[in-house]
Amino acid sequence: MTTAPPDIVREVVIAAPPEDVFPYFTDPEKMVAWKAVAAKLDARPGGIFWIDVTGHDAARGEFVEVDPPRRVVFTFGWESEGSAVPPGSTTVEVTLTPDGDGTRVRLVHSGVPDGIRAGSAEGWDHYLPRLVIAAEGGIPEPDPWAVST
């Protein structure tokens, strides 16, 4: 019997309502504010999810579920040749729940192989604080992982 790898689960609380936070997962301009240098997002089931995260690492998948402002689910994987996580091979589920005047964002990344789970978790630990800053109306510092132009 094969056991699925454990999920990567992260939660952050953002001082903004779910309606303001949700577009950071579906609007290309807002995605670029915290997680990418370029993005093509068609936020509907079956629509493309593509982000150039660093200028040399692009991820691709498709939207599975889009339920504003509560939930968005998309597949995810890296376009690089020989990636352990090819495009669309993992799933990211984001749930937004009101929390006082803010929003609790719960992210569950499932299907990440054991060999790269630590690196994937490190990626979410790097980018989610940037989401908090952007969704609260701030401007994150330039991403040190991105290629400078």
N, C-alpha and C positions, 0 to 999 in steps of 0.2 A: 504494500500500500504506500503510495506516494503522499507525502505531506506537503502542503503548500508552504512556501517560506513565510515567516512572520511579516505582518504588515509594518510599515513605518507610520507611526501615528504622532502627529504634532498638533498642539492647540495654542492659539494666541488670542488675546482679547484686544480689540481695537476700539478706540473711543470715537466711533462713528456708527450710524445705524446700518443694518444689513443692506438697505437700498443703495447706500453709498459705497459699501465694500464690494458687493457682488460684481460690478463692472470691472474690477481689477483682475478678474478671471476670464472675462469675455470680450473686453474692448481692447483692441491692439495698442492704442496709445497708452492706456492705463497699465497694460501688461509690461510695456517698455519702461514705465516709471519705476518698476521694482524688480523685474526678473529677466529682462531680455534687452538686446540691442535692436532687435527687429521682431515683428510678429505679424502673422496672418491668421486671423481667427474668424471662423464662421460659426457663431455660437447657436447652433441648432443641431439636433440629433443627426449624425452623419456628416456634419460640417467639419472642415479642416481645423486642426489645432496644430500650428507650426510656430515655433519660436527659435530664433537664433539667440541663444542664451548669452554667449560670451564673444561672439564675433568669429569663433572657430568651432563651436559646439552647437549644432542645431538639433532640436527635438521635434518629433512629428507624431501625430496621432489623430484622433477624431473625437468630437464631442459625442457623448452617449446620452446624457441627460442634462437639460438646462431648465431649471425651475426657479426663475428669479423671484425674490431675492434670497431663496432658501438653500438651493443646492445646485451644484454643477459637477458633472462627472465626465472625465475625458480619458482616452487612452494616451499612452506616452511611451516614447522610446527614442533612442539617439540614431541619427542618420549616418554617423561615422561607420566606415567599413569595418566589419567584424565585431560590431558592438555586442556586448553581452545582453544588451536590452535594445533589440531592434525596434524600429518605429511601430507603435501601437501594441507592444507586447506587455505593458504594465497598465494599471488603472489607477487614476488619481480621483478620489471622491472628496469634495469640499462641501461641508455643511456649515451654514451660517445661522446662528441662533441669537436672538436678542439677549443681551446680558446687561441689565440696567439700561443706561443710555447708550450702550455700545453694542458690540457684536463679538460673540465667541466664534472663532473660525476653527473648525476641526478638519484637519487634512489627514486622509488615510491613503497611503500609496501602497498598493498591493501588487504582488507578483514580481517583486524585485529579487533577483537571484542572490543567494548567500554571498557570493564573492564580491559583489559591489554594493551590498546593502549599507555598509558603513559609509561609503562615499556618497550614496544617495541621501542618507540621513543627514550627512554633513551639508549637502547642498540645500536641503530644506531648512536646516538650522542657520544657514547663511542668508537665504532669501526671505524667509518669513519675517524677520525683524525689519527688513526693507519694506515689505508689504505694510507693516504696521505704520511706519513713518509716512509712506505715500498715502495710505487710506485715511490717515488722520490729518492730511492736508500739507504735510511736509515734503521736502525733496531729499531723498536718500543721497548720501555721498556717492560719488562715482564708484561703480562696482569694481573692486580691485581684481576680480576674476575676469573681467571683460578686457578685450583687446582695445588699447587706446587708439583713438583716431587722430 
